[in-house]
Amino acid sequence: MAATTRNEAPIAVEGGGLEVRVQEIGGDLSVGFFRLPKGTDLTEALKGLPDDMCPCPHWGYLLKGRLLMRTGDGEQVYEEGQAFYWGPGHIPVALADTEYVDFSPTAEFHRVVEHVRGGAS
């Protein structure tokens, strides 16, 4: 069995107040710890991925803030205290300073992180 904390998980993406920490926790799952300052819009960072959106599914919990999720089917706002599932094909936009934790398939999430860091398409 595996466990980690935000502080133990290594930083995968950082800049402009954005912080993403990711740690593989077993099986084929990784946990991500996210901090997005108000106004963060990941539209540009996700360009070049399928449909210019995140293709990885995520299950998680919004610890703080408000997040707009754009999808091919429309938009939905998530708020502090909500558990969520985001299927493939989404773009997050922080409406307030936002923090959340999510669980994602490791290989798929790694590809997205590498793309956002500029290491792959």
C-alpha positions in Angstrom: 0.0 0.0 0.0 1.2 3.5 -0.8 0.5 7.0 0.6 1.8 10.5 0.0 1.2 14.1 1.0 1.2 17.2 -1.0 4.6 18.1 0.3 6.1 14.7 -0.4 4.8 14.6 -4.0 7.3 16.0 -6.5 6.5 19.2 -8.4 5.6 18.3 -12.0 4.5 21.7 -13.3 5.1 25.1 -11.7 4.9 28.8 -12.8 2.8 31.9 -12.4 1.3 30.6 -9.1 0.3 27.3 -10.7 1.6 24.2 -9.0 1.0 20.6 -9.9 2.5 17.8 -7.8 2.2 14.2 -8.9 3.0 10.9 -7.3 2.3 7.4 -8.5 0.6 5.6 -5.7 0.2 2.1 -7.0 -1.4 0.0 -9.6 -1.8 2.3 -12.6 -2.9 5.4 -10.6 -1.3 8.6 -9.7 -2.4 11.3 -7.4 -2.2 15.0 -8.4 -2.2 17.9 -6.0 -3.2 21.1 -7.9 -3.1 24.8 -7.0 -4.5 27.2 -9.6 -4.6 30.9 -8.9 -7.7 32.8 -10.0 -7.6 33.4 -13.7 -5.6 30.3 -14.6 -6.9 29.1 -18.0 -5.2 26.0 -19.4 -6.6 26.4 -22.9 -3.2 27.3 -24.4 -1.3 24.7 -22.4 -3.5 21.9 -23.8 -3.4 22.9 -27.4 -2.0 20.1 -29.5 -3.6 17.3 -27.4 -6.7 15.5 -28.9 -9.4 18.1 -29.5 -7.0 20.6 -27.8 -8.3 19.3 -24.4 -7.1 17.1 -21.7 -7.6 13.5 -22.8 -7.1 12.0 -19.3 -9.9 11.1 -16.9 -9.7 12.4 -13.3 -11.6 11.5 -10.1 -11.1 13.9 -7.2 -12.2 16.4 -4.6 -12.2 20.2 -4.8 -10.6 21.5 -1.5 -10.9 25.2 -2.2 -12.2 27.6 -4.8 -14.3 27.5 -8.0 -13.3 25.9 -11.3 -15.0 26.2 -14.6 -14.6 23.1 -16.7 -15.0 23.5 -20.5 -15.9 20.4 -22.5 -17.1 19.6 -26.0 -20.6 19.4 -24.5 -20.6 22.8 -22.7 -19.4 24.2 -19.4 -19.9 23.3 -15.7 -18.7 25.0 -12.6 -17.3 23.0 -9.6 -17.1 24.4 -6.1 -15.3 23.8 -2.9 -16.5 20.6 -1.2 -17.5 18.7 -4.3 -16.2 15.3 -5.4 -15.9 15.1 -9.2 -15.3 13.0 -12.2 -13.9 14.7 -15.3 -13.9 12.5 -18.4 -11.6 12.9 -21.3 -12.0 16.1 -23.2 -11.9 19.0 -20.7 -10.2 22.4 -20.1 -10.0 23.8 -16.5 -10.3 27.5 -15.8 -9.9 28.8 -12.2 -12.7 31.3 -11.3 -11.1 31.7 -7.8 -7.9 30.6 -6.2 -8.5 26.8 -6.4 -7.0 23.7 -4.9 -7.9 20.1 -5.6 -6.6 16.6 -5.4 -7.3 14.0 -8.2 -6.6 10.5 -9.1 -5.7 9.6 -12.7 -4.3 6.7 -14.8 -0.6 7.2 -14.6 0.5 6.7 -18.2 -2.3 9.0 -19.6 -1.6 11.7 -16.9 2.1 11.6 -17.5 1.6 12.3 -21.2 -0.5 15.3 -20.4 2.0 16.7 -17.9 4.9 16.2 -20.4 2.8 18.1 -23.0 2.1 21.0 -20.7 5.8 21.2 -19.8 6.6 21.3 -23.5 8.2 17.9 -23.6 5.8 16.1 -25.9 2.6 16.5 -27.9 
